[in-house]
Amino acid sequence: MSKRTSVQPSKYDPSAPRVSRREQLRTERRRRSLTWNVIVLGTAVLFLLAIAGYVLINQRPGQLPGEQTIPVEGAAVYPDGQQIAYQHYPPSSGGHYANPAPWGFSSTPVPEGNYLTNLARGGVVVLYSCPTACPELEKQLQGLSAKLPPISRYNMVRLLVSPYSSHPLDTPIVALSWGHQLNLNQYDEAVLKRWYQRFVDQGPDLQP
């Protein structure tokens, strides 16, 4: 017996439209153009979102509730250690020494003449006073600097936190900038962040 060979049907369809080489090239170019348009548009959108995010993060908030504007008492520089009298306590402007205190948290009171130099150089100062030991508050204040963004001018956080004992404070915590004061009855991280954002890098003697 002879085996029958099965015949496969032809895939050629003479009625199917023929696509010319030129049309194939046009289709391929359109596909590539569409891909590049999507890439360019996506990159532009991401770039605009990044700019918008940067602006939102770095824009300065408006005046805060309870914020006080204190008359500026000058900005004279005195020799280190010289006694300086102020009209308003704690002072937020006035005579100060040539050298600021190191930025960050200080466990001992920083002299007014030093912390005012920090303010003059565009820093923010947070003073606190506890009638008894307050380790929880000190722990919160000690960690505040790590939660603040560095300013672009010097790529550093310009915050000084210090206990204050020269004169009684109206509230346990007082936030200062040059010529401005905010009293706080308790630690409020969100408000202190806004205060820093509002006033950092503003002072009569901006320098490192």
Steps between C-alpha positions, in 0.01 A plus 500: 500500500622841420486779757303805414680824543282763668493830321534810720277789397687797364525805728514732206187707461495679167216723622702634799623862454868531423708731724776675317846547645439876510184456706681269739768767552234764560330281761831430671589872508161587649548233767845631589378861504216408734740319733735799517210740556384291796855493642549877458158583643552267797841654572353852482218407740745348751721810475205733565386286793851516647503881469155527657607274787814705560298824509244355739770369732709817501241775490484707816176480699315815594481658844436248775235541771650670804805624311642824644704761318756644741660841432856450378763626747783544253768255395824630654784254555664494846811329638436149628383493860401867523177561687222615267164636615182452301159661508314177432567156651570254364667724241439424136727775367760744625867499590677168464845343490704419193465122526177299498436193710532161328180404322292225654399419856683646798450344843629816672364854455652685205580867583265749339789672326582172324155375404419845361792451262328182384183701439689776319645240265155381399456224752206405719531463878274302732532574871343292775470519876392222737435564873588135560678235296335452159683216321208427266489859371877511464492175302239645264694823453827314454354307206347802330800591284499159331143563383572834331624549144843658449494836325650503153724801567731309738357146480445483875222526758530835676314431824626559852315360803606614846370514856443858619547624854591869476140618538165323550329383183127558456462143372714186529614534137578816303593494131702795372612646173651844438232740630232234547381282787253216549396367842403133534342337804612156386714333238336526159720354230281612211497861618875504564561362151283775353682761708834375371373493143359850534812671636811297423756680285363842596721732702713812470833318473460189283818296504607148602 
